[in-house]
């Protein structure tokens, strides 16, 4: 069985701690990990981790919406230069976040447009962060829609109607620890969505699934998320792992 964590910040750990987390992943059948940076400072960590574990860790690069500041164009220029001679598998994580700061929305939108353009030119997927901003996000996606726009709506927590919109636009839904939370409602959405549109993620070290909720998350906990989704879809864990890993291969090309 091979599980794929399509979104993990495992690179926040270093040395023996990182080695330990990677080994626990492999011990728990999570063999493929996709690493998004969040800002310019985390780029070296992502690339170093991918270099250290080339068979298991795969880098993505972008600018997280919460990191979009007044100098965002300077930051984007610096990241774009790195992209010119760096092998990546997606532009991400990018998107919109109106939970922490609504005043930067216009900057966030423009940063999103710029990075979507990168992805289209590179024929790469985008990995989208969206918090409290589904309406604004879909407005942007409809504006930018064409046959080169595809990817993953990371940490999806929306409604079934929003899930259908995302799928119709060419996106897979990244399902993480929230699906195990008792009153989150994501389980009801996952029940209605075909597994052919789902990928799995941890977003480690955030959003640990039950029974680890409230503790630091690890990519090795992906098994708990996968088992919950398999139960909701009424299929075996092995079948769910095969389907979601195949979906990840379609998105990332590996």
Beta strands, then each sheet from edge to edge (+ up, - down):
strand 1: 3-5
strand 2: 30-36
strand 3: 57-60
strand 4: 90-97
strand 5: 125-131
strand 6: 151-153
strand 7: 171-175
strand 8: 198-200
sheet 1: 1+ 2+ 3+
sheet 2: 4+ 5+ 6+ 7+ 8+
end
